[in-house]
Amino acid sequence: MLIFQVIFLYNFFYSMFKGEKAPENPWKANTLEWTIPSPPPHGNFKTLPTVYRGAYEYSVPGREMDYWPQNMPPDES
């Protein structure tokens, strides 16, 4: 098990310093925590977001994709 820790540590430090940066919201999540930058500012939001729907509304009739963030107004697609 100790030998495999070397592989883990190599992968960890390589990813930290030379790995590609993850895009914002890589999983296309609908919840508000994916709308803030990383690292988050003090208080998380500079201004409070307006919420138009619940966090877990998937398969909305009339929408092609399930990705529809809470803070996106209904008229935008």
Secondary structure, 3 states (H helix, E strand, C coil): CHHHHHHHHHHHHHHHHCCCCCCCCCCCCCCHHHHCCCCCCCCCCCCCCCCCCCCCCCCCCCCCCCCCCCCCCCCCC
